[in-house]
Amino acid sequence: MTTGKSSPISAELIKQLESNDPAMVIKALRKLERAGNIKDLPAIIRVMATIKDQELLNEFTSFLSNVRSKEAPAILARSLENPAFARIRTEMSRSCWESQLNYAPHLMVFALMFIAGDYLLALEAFTVIENTCLENPVNKKLLQDISVLVKNTLPDQPETKQRLVKELILVLEPFLEND
């Protein structure tokens, strides 16, 4: 994906994403990988939210995973917060950690999804938080806030998520120790 002004070609490709022909949708996604603009990302996510077919949803997830723009984390974080995209949060979160982009400024979004989401969403959000902490500098105050929030929700979590909550607490602890 490029930066700068969106092109008429991108607009046409986004229109093709709405096709009922899966082959045309996949072809448009491939072209957008090469010719798309980062400003097209919100429109692509809007279309993704309408996709019912799991294979096509996987194609969109893969597309998002391959976006390398430094602007993408902010766009994806805003989309993850948007209730209109709740149905695809798990897939979007998966694309975040697969992309290996820096989500450090947006970790609270993932912490809140970790707490409120089902087990699968919590697992994807956990992975984003863990990978970000291991690979990027993260604001210590933000990590402290996340740690307190997560610890406070432990008793309220279903049994299936309690182990995951405890594991996230263990992941965060080394980053909270005094230097």
mmCIF file of the C-alpha atoms, coordinates in Angstrom:
data_MODEL
# 
_entry.id   MODEL 
# 
loop_
_atom_site.group_PDB 
_atom_site.id 
_atom_site.type_symbol 
_atom_site.label_atom_id 
_atom_site.label_alt_id 
_atom_site.label_comp_id 
_atom_site.label_asym_id 
_atom_site.label_entity_id 
_atom_site.label_seq_id 
_atom_site.pdbx_PDB_ins_code 
_atom_site.Cartn_x 
_atom_site.Cartn_y 
_atom_site.Cartn_z 
_atom_site.occupancy 
_atom_site.B_iso_or_equiv 
_atom_site.pdbx_formal_charge 
_atom_site.auth_seq_id 
_atom_site.auth_comp_id 
_atom_site.auth_asym_id 
_atom_site.auth_atom_id 
_atom_site.pdbx_PDB_model_num 
ATOM 1   C CA . MET A 1 1   ? 0.000   0.000   0.000  1.00 0.00 ? 1   MET A CA 1 
ATOM 2   C CA . THR A 1 2   ? 1.137   3.490   -0.717 1.00 0.00 ? 2   THR A CA 1 
ATOM 3   C CA . THR A 1 3   ? 0.640   6.749   1.142  1.00 0.00 ? 3   THR A CA 1 
ATOM 4   C CA . GLY A 1 4   ? -0.636  10.019  -0.205 1.00 0.00 ? 4   GLY A CA 1 
ATOM 5   C CA . LYS A 1 5   ? -3.766  10.684  -2.197 1.00 0.00 ? 5   LYS A CA 1 
ATOM 6   C CA . SER A 1 6   ? -6.165  7.842   -3.004 1.00 0.00 ? 6   SER A CA 1 
ATOM 7   C CA . SER A 1 7   ? -6.483  7.095   -6.708 1.00 0.00 ? 7   SER A CA 1 
ATOM 8   C CA . PRO A 1 8   ? -9.507  6.466   -8.946 1.00 0.00 ? 8   PRO A CA 1 
ATOM 9   C CA . ILE A 1 9   ? -8.072  2.966   -9.502 1.00 0.00 ? 9   ILE A CA 1 
ATOM 10  C CA . SER A 1 10  ? -8.309  2.302   -5.762 1.00 0.00 ? 10  SER A CA 1 
ATOM 11  C CA . ALA A 1 11  ? -11.924 3.493   -5.718 1.00 0.00 ? 11  ALA A CA 1 
ATOM 12  C CA . GLU A 1 12  ? -12.786 1.089   -8.541 1.00 0.00 ? 12  GLU A CA 1 
ATOM 13  C CA . LEU A 1 13  ? -11.000 -1.793  -6.792 1.00 0.00 ? 13  LEU A CA 1 
ATOM 14  C CA . ILE A 1 14  ? -12.868 -1.112  -3.551 1.00 0.00 ? 14  ILE A CA 1 
ATOM 15  C CA . LYS A 1 15  ? -16.114 -1.199  -5.512 1.00 0.00 ? 15  LYS A CA 1 
ATOM 16  C CA . GLN A 1 16  ? -15.050 -4.613  -6.874 1.00 0.00 ? 16  GLN A CA 1 
ATOM 17  C CA . LEU A 1 17  ? -14.611 -5.871  -3.290 1.00 0.00 ? 17  LEU A CA 1 
ATOM 18  C CA . GLU A 1 18  ? -18.395 -5.648  -2.966 1.00 0.00 ? 18  GLU A CA 1 
ATOM 19  C CA . SER A 1 19  ? -18.897 -8.104  -5.836 1.00 0.00 ? 19  SER A CA 1 
ATOM 20  C CA . ASN A 1 20  ? -20.827 -11.340 -5.320 1.00 0.00 ? 20  ASN A CA 1 
ATOM 21  C CA . ASP A 1 21  ? -18.074 -13.111 -7.266 1.00 0.00 ? 21  ASP A CA 1 
ATOM 22  C CA . PRO A 1 22  ? -15.428 -14.353 -4.774 1.00 0.00 ? 22  PRO A CA 1 
ATOM 23  C CA . ALA A 1 23  ? -12.808 -14.602 -7.531 1.00 0.00 ? 23  ALA A CA 1 
ATOM 24  C CA . MET A 1 24  ? -13.306 -10.926 -8.417 1.00 0.00 ? 24  MET A CA 1 
ATOM 25  C CA . VAL A 1 25  ? -13.052 -9.948  -4.728 1.00 0.00 ? 25  VAL A CA 1 
ATOM 26  C CA . ILE A 1 26  ? -9.785  -11.856 -4.307 1.00 0.00 ? 26  ILE A CA 1 
ATOM 27  C CA . LYS A 1 27  ? -8.404  -10.358 -7.525 1.00 0.00 ? 27  LYS A CA 1 
ATOM 28  C CA . ALA A 1 28  ? -9.303  -6.848  -6.303 1.00 0.00 ? 28  ALA A CA 1 
ATOM 29  C CA . LEU A 1 29  ? -7.604  -7.514  -2.940 1.00 0.00 ? 29  LEU A CA 1 
ATOM 30  C CA . ARG A 1 30  ? -4.419  -8.613  -4.727 1.00 0.00 ? 30  ARG A CA 1 
ATOM 31  C CA . LYS A 1 31  ? -4.420  -5.470  -6.843 1.00 0.00 ? 31  LYS A CA 1 
ATOM 32  C CA . LEU A 1 32  ? -5.047  -3.311  -3.754 1.00 0.00 ? 32  LEU A CA 1 
ATOM 33  C CA . GLU A 1 33  ? -2.020  -4.919  -2.084 1.00 0.00 ? 33  GLU A CA 1 
ATOM 34  C CA . ARG A 1 34  ? 0.092   -3.456  -4.883 1.00 0.00 ? 34  ARG A CA 1 
ATOM 35  C CA . ALA A 1 35  ? -1.795  -0.312  -5.921 1.00 0.00 ? 35  ALA A CA 1 
ATOM 36  C CA . GLY A 1 36  ? -3.938  0.530   -2.897 1.00 0.00 ? 36  GLY A CA 1 
ATOM 37  C CA . ASN A 1 37  ? -3.445  3.522   -0.688 1.00 0.00 ? 37  ASN A CA 1 
ATOM 38  C CA . ILE A 1 38  ? -3.404  3.563   3.107  1.00 0.00 ? 38  ILE A CA 1 
ATOM 39  C CA . LYS A 1 39  ? -6.323  6.022   2.912  1.00 0.00 ? 39  LYS A CA 1 
ATOM 40  C CA . ASP A 1 40  ? -8.351  3.146   1.357  1.00 0.00 ? 40  ASP A CA 1 
ATOM 41  C CA . LEU A 1 41  ? -7.958  1.013   4.478  1.00 0.00 ? 41  LEU A CA 1 
ATOM 42  C CA . PRO A 1 42  ? -11.113 2.232   6.303  1.00 0.00 ? 42  PRO A CA 1 
ATOM 43  C CA . ALA A 1 43  ? -13.220 1.482   3.206  1.00 0.00 ? 43  ALA A CA 1 
ATOM 44  C CA . ILE A 1 44  ? -11.635 -1.962  2.884  1.00 0.00 ? 44  ILE A CA 1 
ATOM 45  C CA . ILE A 1 45  ? -12.422 -2.690  6.537  1.00 0.00 ? 45  ILE A CA 1 
ATOM 46  C CA . ARG A 1 46  ? -16.027 -1.510  6.010  1.00 0.00 ? 46  ARG A CA 1 
ATOM 47  C CA . VAL A 1 47  ? -16.399 -4.010  3.181  1.00 0.00 ? 47  VAL A CA 1 
ATOM 48  C CA . MET A 1 48  ? -14.694 -6.715  5.254  1.00 0.00 ? 48  MET A CA 1 
ATOM 49  C CA . ALA A 1 49  ? -17.340 -6.251  7.958  1.00 0.00 ? 49  ALA A CA 1 
ATOM 50  C CA . THR A 1 50  ? -20.037 -7.237  5.455  1.00 0.00 ? 50  THR A CA 1 
ATOM 51  C CA . ILE A 1 51  ? -18.345 -10.477 4.359  1.00 0.00 ? 51  ILE A CA 1 
ATOM 52  C CA . LYS A 1 52  ? -20.141 -13.649 5.479  1.00 0.00 ? 52  LYS A CA 1 
ATOM 53  C CA . ASP A 1 53  ? -18.048 -16.271 3.648  1.00 0.00 ? 53  ASP A CA 1 
ATOM 54  C CA . GLN A 1 54  ? -15.245 -17.515 5.934  1.00 0.00 ? 54  GLN A CA 1 
ATOM 55  C CA . GLU A 1 55  ? -12.773 -18.086 3.068  1.00 0.00 ? 55  GLU A CA 1 
ATOM 56  C CA . LEU A 1 56  ? -13.238 -14.514 1.847  1.00 0.00 ? 56  LEU A CA 1 
ATOM 57  C CA . LEU A 1 57  ? -12.952 -13.243 5.408  1.00 0.00 ? 57  LEU A CA 1 
ATOM 58  C CA . ASN A 1 58  ? -9.626  -15.101 5.627  1.00 0.00 ? 58  ASN A CA 1 
ATOM 59  C CA . GLU A 1 59  ? -8.506  -13.342 2.423  1.00 0.00 ? 59  GLU A CA 1 
ATOM 60  C CA . PHE A 1 60  ? -9.315  -9.943  3.940  1.00 0.00 ? 60  PHE A CA 1 
ATOM 61  C CA . THR A 1 61  ? -7.478  -10.922 7.143  1.00 0.00 ? 61  THR A CA 1 
ATOM 62  C CA . SER A 1 62  ? -4.457  -11.931 5.106  1.00 0.00 ? 62  SER A CA 1 
ATOM 63  C CA . PHE A 1 63  ? -4.654  -8.645  3.215  1.00 0.00 ? 63  PHE A CA 1 
ATOM 64  C CA . LEU A 1 64  ? -4.642  -6.679  6.489  1.00 0.00 ? 64  LEU A CA 1 
ATOM 65  C CA . SER A 1 65  ? -1.739  -8.792  7.775  1.00 0.00 ? 65  SER A CA 1 
ATOM 66  C CA . ASN A 1 66  ? 0.328   -7.727  4.772  1.00 0.00 ? 66  ASN A CA 1 
ATOM 67  C CA . VAL A 1 67  ? -0.231  -3.973  5.159  1.00 0.00 ? 67  VAL A CA 1 
ATOM 68  C CA . ARG A 1 68  ? 3.138   -2.514  6.150  1.00 0.00 ? 68  ARG A CA 1 
ATOM 69  C CA . SER A 1 69  ? 2.337   1.180   6.480  1.00 0.00 ? 69  SER A CA 1 
ATOM 70  C CA . LYS A 1 70  ? 3.209   2.801   9.808  1.00 0.00 ? 70  LYS A CA 1 
ATOM 71  C CA . GLU A 1 71  ? -0.194  4.528   9.580  1.00 0.00 ? 71  GLU A CA 1 
ATOM 72  C CA . ALA A 1 72  ? -2.076  1.200   9.678  1.00 0.00 ? 72  ALA A CA 1 
ATOM 73  C CA . PRO A 1 73  ? -1.984  0.622   13.472 1.00 0.00 ? 73  PRO A CA 1 
ATOM 74  C CA . ALA A 1 74  ? -3.913  3.826   14.199 1.00 0.00 ? 74  ALA A CA 1 
ATOM 75  C CA . ILE A 1 75  ? -6.498  3.014   11.522 1.00 0.00 ? 75  ILE A CA 1 
ATOM 76  C CA . LEU A 1 76  ? -6.935  -0.562  12.738 1.00 0.00 ? 76  LEU A CA 1 
ATOM 77  C CA . ALA A 1 77  ? -7.125  0.518   16.395 1.00 0.00 ? 77  ALA A CA 1 
ATOM 78  C CA . ARG A 1 78  ? -9.919  2.985   15.567 1.00 0.00 ? 78  ARG A CA 1 
ATOM 79  C CA . SER A 1 79  ? -11.715 0.277   13.613 1.00 0.00 ? 79  SER A CA 1 
ATOM 80  C CA . LEU A 1 80  ? -11.366 -2.180  16.488 1.00 0.00 ? 80  LEU A CA 1 
ATOM 81  C CA . GLU A 1 81  ? -13.027 0.351   18.795 1.00 0.00 ? 81  GLU A CA 1 
ATOM 82  C CA . ASN A 1 82  ? -15.917 0.851   16.376 1.00 0.00 ? 82  ASN A CA 1 
ATOM 83  C CA . PRO A 1 83  ? -18.961 -1.259  17.387 1.00 0.00 ? 83  PRO A CA 1 
ATOM 84  C CA . ALA A 1 84  ? -19.906 -1.576  13.701 1.00 0.00 ? 84  ALA A CA 1 
ATOM 85  C CA . PHE A 1 85  ? -16.885 -3.862  13.275 1.00 0.00 ? 85  PHE A CA 1 
ATOM 86  C CA . ALA A 1 86  ? -17.404 -5.994  16.400 1.00 0.00 ? 86  ALA A CA 1 
ATOM 87  C CA . ARG A 1 87  ? -18.102 -9.081  14.283 1.00 0.00 ? 87  ARG A CA 1 
ATOM 88  C CA . ILE A 1 88  ? -14.626 -8.990  12.714 1.00 0.00 ? 88  ILE A CA 1 
ATOM 89  C CA . ARG A 1 89  ? -12.559 -7.953  15.743 1.00 0.00 ? 89  ARG A CA 1 
ATOM 90  C CA . THR A 1 90  ? -10.986 -11.379 16.091 1.00 0.00 ? 90  THR A CA 1 
ATOM 91  C CA . GLU A 1 91  ? -9.804  -11.363 12.483 1.00 0.00 ? 91  GLU A CA 1 
ATOM 92  C CA . MET A 1 92  ? -8.600  -7.766  12.661 1.00 0.00 ? 92  MET A CA 1 
ATOM 93  C CA . SER A 1 93  ? -6.699  -8.503  15.883 1.00 0.00 ? 93  SER A CA 1 
ATOM 94  C CA . ARG A 1 94  ? -5.088  -11.535 14.269 1.00 0.00 ? 94  ARG A CA 1 
ATOM 95  C CA . SER A 1 95  ? -3.952  -9.370  11.365 1.00 0.00 ? 95  SER A CA 1 
ATOM 96  C CA . CYS A 1 96  ? -2.418  -6.900  13.829 1.00 0.00 ? 96  CYS A CA 1 
ATOM 97  C CA . TRP A 1 97  ? -0.005  -9.367  15.386 1.00 0.00 ? 97  TRP A CA 1 
ATOM 98  C CA . GLU A 1 98  ? 0.658   -11.082 12.060 1.00 0.00 ? 98  GLU A CA 1 
ATOM 99  C CA . SER A 1 99  ? 1.648   -7.741  10.500 1.00 0.00 ? 99  SER A CA 1 
ATOM 100 C CA . GLN A 1 100 ? 4.370   -7.195  13.117 1.00 0.00 ? 100 GLN A CA 1 
ATOM 101 C CA . LEU A 1 101 ? 3.655   -3.466  13.084 1.00 0.00 ? 101 LEU A CA 1 
ATOM 102 C CA . ASN A 1 102 ? 4.047   -1.424  16.263 1.00 0.00 ? 102 ASN A CA 1 
ATOM 103 C CA . TYR A 1 103 ? 0.786   -1.299  18.242 1.00 0.00 ? 103 TYR A CA 1 
ATOM 104 C CA . ALA A 1 104 ? 2.402   0.072   21.437 1.00 0.00 ? 104 ALA A CA 1 
ATOM 105 C CA . PRO A 1 105 ? 0.329   3.298   21.541 1.00 0.00 ? 105 PRO A CA 1 
ATOM 106 C CA . HIS A 1 106 ? -2.868  1.266   21.103 1.00 0.00 ? 106 HIS A CA 1 
ATOM 107 C CA . LEU A 1 107 ? -2.395  -1.507  23.658 1.00 0.00 ? 107 LEU A CA 1 
ATOM 108 C CA . MET A 1 108 ? -5.298  -0.313  25.814 1.00 0.00 ? 108 MET A CA 1 
ATOM 109 C CA . VAL A 1 109 ? -7.652  -1.092  22.925 1.00 0.00 ? 109 VAL A CA 1 
ATOM 110 C CA . PHE A 1 110 ? -6.370  -4.676  22.947 1.00 0.00 ? 110 PHE A CA 1 
ATOM 111 C CA . ALA A 1 111 ? -6.523  -4.875  26.743 1.00 0.00 ? 111 ALA A CA 1 
ATOM 112 C CA . LEU A 1 112 ? -10.173 -3.845  26.713 1.00 0.00 ? 112 LEU A CA 1 
ATOM 113 C CA . MET A 1 113 ? -10.963 -6.414  24.012 1.00 0.00 ? 113 MET A CA 1 
ATOM 114 C CA . PHE A 1 114 ? -9.026  -9.006  25.994 1.00 0.00 ? 114 PHE A CA 1 
ATOM 115 C CA . ILE A 1 115 ? -11.202 -8.324  29.025 1.00 0.00 ? 115 ILE A CA 1 
ATOM 116 C CA . ALA A 1 116 ? -14.576 -8.017  27.306 1.00 0.00 ? 116 ALA A CA 1 
ATOM 117 C CA . GLY A 1 117 ? -14.190 -10.437 24.408 1.00 0.00 ? 117 GLY A CA 1 
ATOM 118 C CA . ASP A 1 118 ? -14.795 -14.125 24.108 1.00 0.00 ? 118 ASP A CA 1 
ATOM 119 C CA . TYR A 1 119 ? -11.909 -16.547 24.466 1.00 0.00 ? 119 TYR A CA 1 
ATOM 120 C CA . LEU A 1 120 ? -10.805 -16.351 20.807 1.00 0.00 ? 120 LEU A CA 1 
ATOM 121 C CA . LEU A 1 121 ? -10.767 -12.558 20.754 1.00 0.00 ? 121 LEU A CA 1 
ATOM 122 C CA . ALA A 1 122 ? -8.965  -12.538 24.108 1.00 0.00 ? 122 ALA A CA 1 
ATOM 123 C CA . LEU A 1 123 ? -6.338  -14.892 22.707 1.00 0.00 ? 123 LEU A CA 1 
ATOM 124 C CA . GLU A 1 124 ? -5.735  -12.690 19.652 1.00 0.00 ? 124 GLU A CA 1 
ATOM 125 C CA . ALA A 1 125 ? -5.590  -9.523  21.798 1.00 0.00 ? 125 ALA A CA 1 
ATOM 126 C CA . PHE A 1 126 ? -3.224  -11.305 24.220 1.00 0.00 ? 126 PHE A CA 1 
ATOM 127 C CA . THR A 1 127 ? -0.906  -12.102 21.309 1.00 0.00 ? 127 THR A CA 1 
ATOM 128 C CA . VAL A 1 128 ? -0.853  -8.464  20.143 1.00 0.00 ? 128 VAL A CA 1 
ATOM 129 C CA . ILE A 1 129 ? -0.052  -7.278  23.681 1.00 0.00 ? 129 ILE A CA 1 
ATOM 130 C CA . GLU A 1 130 ? 2.633   -9.910  24.229 1.00 0.00 ? 130 GLU A CA 1 
ATOM 131 C CA . ASN A 1 131 ? 4.329   -9.418  20.839 1.00 0.00 ? 131 ASN A CA 1 
ATOM 132 C CA . THR A 1 132 ? 4.245   -5.636  21.168 1.00 0.00 ? 132 THR A CA 1 
ATOM 133 C CA . CYS A 1 133 ? 5.855   -5.752  24.621 1.00 0.00 ? 133 CYS A CA 1 
ATOM 134 C CA . LEU A 1 134 ? 8.563   -8.107  23.397 1.00 0.00 ? 134 LEU A CA 1 
ATOM 135 C CA . GLU A 1 135 ? 9.366   -6.245  20.184 1.00 0.00 ? 135 GLU A CA 1 
ATOM 136 C CA . ASN A 1 136 ? 8.790   -2.533  20.898 1.00 0.00 ? 136 ASN A CA 1 
ATOM 137 C CA . PRO A 1 137 ? 9.319   -0.026  23.681 1.00 0.00 ? 137 PRO A CA 1 
ATOM 138 C CA . VAL A 1 138 ? 6.009   0.444   25.509 1.00 0.00 ? 138 VAL A CA 1 
ATOM 139 C CA . ASN A 1 139 ? 5.035   3.231   27.881 1.00 0.00 ? 139 ASN A CA 1 
ATOM 140 C CA . LYS A 1 140 ? 5.469   1.811   31.388 1.00 0.00 ? 140 LYS A CA 1 
ATOM 141 C CA . LYS A 1 141 ? 2.491   3.774   32.764 1.00 0.00 ? 141 LYS A CA 1 
ATOM 142 C CA . LEU A 1 142 ? 0.264   2.290   30.055 1.00 0.00 ? 142 LEU A CA 1 
ATOM 143 C CA . LEU A 1 143 ? 1.453   -1.214  30.954 1.00 0.00 ? 143 LEU A CA 1 
ATOM 144 C CA . GLN A 1 144 ? 0.795   -0.517  34.647 1.00 0.00 ? 144 GLN A CA 1 
ATOM 145 C CA . ASP A 1 145 ? -2.740  0.653   33.827 1.00 0.00 ? 145 ASP A CA 1 
ATOM 146 C CA . ILE A 1 146 ? -3.345  -2.446  31.718 1.00 0.00 ? 146 ILE A CA 1 
ATOM 147 C CA . SER A 1 147 ? -1.956  -4.709  34.426 1.00 0.00 ? 147 SER A CA 1 
ATOM 148 C CA . VAL A 1 148 ? -4.196  -3.217  37.128 1.00 0.00 ? 148 VAL A CA 1 
ATOM 149 C CA . LEU A 1 149 ? -7.232  -3.397  34.846 1.00 0.00 ? 149 LEU A CA 1 
ATOM 150 C CA . VAL A 1 150 ? -6.569  -7.023  33.917 1.00 0.00 ? 150 VAL A CA 1 
ATOM 151 C CA . LYS A 1 151 ? -5.886  -8.069  37.525 1.00 0.00 ? 151 LYS A CA 1 
ATOM 152 C CA . ASN A 1 152 ? -9.112  -6.435  38.694 1.00 0.00 ? 152 ASN A CA 1 
ATOM 153 C CA . THR A 1 153 ? -11.177 -8.405  36.182 1.00 0.00 ? 153 THR A CA 1 
ATOM 154 C CA . LEU A 1 154 ? -9.723  -11.805 37.068 1.00 0.00 ? 154 LEU A CA 1 
ATOM 155 C CA . PRO A 1 155 ? -12.498 -12.863 39.493 1.00 0.00 ? 155 PRO A CA 1 
ATOM 156 C CA . ASP A 1 156 ? -15.208 -11.800 37.024 1.00 0.00 ? 156 ASP A CA 1 
ATOM 157 C CA . GLN A 1 157 ? -13.784 -13.736 34.078 1.00 0.00 ? 157 GLN A CA 1 
ATOM 158 C CA . PRO A 1 158 ? -15.237 -17.081 33.061 1.00 0.00 ? 158 PRO A CA 1 
ATOM 159 C CA . GLU A 1 159 ? -13.163 -20.029 34.141 1.00 0.00 ? 159 GLU A CA 1 
ATOM 160 C CA . THR A 1 160 ? -12.067 -20.640 30.542 1.00 0.00 ? 160 THR A CA 1 
ATOM 161 C CA . LYS A 1 161 ? -10.417 -17.178 30.402 1.00 0.00 ? 161 LYS A CA 1 
ATOM 162 C CA . GLN A 1 162 ? -8.960  -17.070 33.917 1.00 0.00 ? 162 GLN A CA 1 
ATOM 163 C CA . ARG A 1 163 ? -5.828  -18.990 32.912 1.00 0.00 ? 163 ARG A CA 1 
ATOM 164 C CA . LEU A 1 164 ? -5.320  -16.615 30.006 1.00 0.00 ? 164 LEU A CA 1 
ATOM 165 C CA . VAL A 1 165 ? -5.726  -13.616 32.340 1.00 0.00 ? 165 VAL A CA 1 
ATOM 166 C CA . LYS A 1 166 ? -3.124  -15.060 34.728 1.00 0.00 ? 166 LYS A CA 1 
ATOM 167 C CA . GLU A 1 167 ? -0.805  -15.688 31.795 1.00 0.00 ? 167 GLU A CA 1 
ATOM 168 C CA . LEU A 1 168 ? -1.142  -12.081 30.587 1.00 0.00 ? 168 LEU A CA 1 
ATOM 169 C CA . ILE A 1 169 ? -0.318  -10.840 34.088 1.00 0.00 ? 169 ILE A CA 1 
ATOM 170 C CA . LEU A 1 170 ? 2.850   -12.964 33.989 1.00 0.00 ? 170 LEU A CA 1 
ATOM 171 C CA . VAL A 1 171 ? 3.754   -11.553 30.563 1.00 0.00 ? 171 VAL A CA 1 
ATOM 172 C CA . LEU A 1 172 ? 3.366   -7.964  31.773 1.00 0.00 ? 172 LEU A CA 1 
ATOM 173 C CA . GLU A 1 173 ? 5.235   -8.295  35.084 1.00 0.00 ? 173 GLU A CA 1 
ATOM 174 C CA . PRO A 1 174 ? 8.822   -8.192  33.719 1.00 0.00 ? 174 PRO A CA 1 
ATOM 175 C CA . PHE A 1 175 ? 8.030   -4.935  31.901 1.00 0.00 ? 175 PHE A CA 1 
ATOM 176 C CA . LEU A 1 176 ? 6.758   -3.334  35.101 1.00 0.00 ? 176 LEU A CA 1 
ATOM 177 C CA . GLU A 1 177 ? 9.790   -4.033  37.272 1.00 0.00 ? 177 GLU A CA 1 
ATOM 178 C CA . ASN A 1 178 ? 11.950  -1.096  38.289 1.00 0.00 ? 178 ASN A CA 1 
ATOM 179 C CA . ASP A 1 179 ? 15.041  -0.546  36.209 1.00 0.00 ? 179 ASP A CA 1 
# 
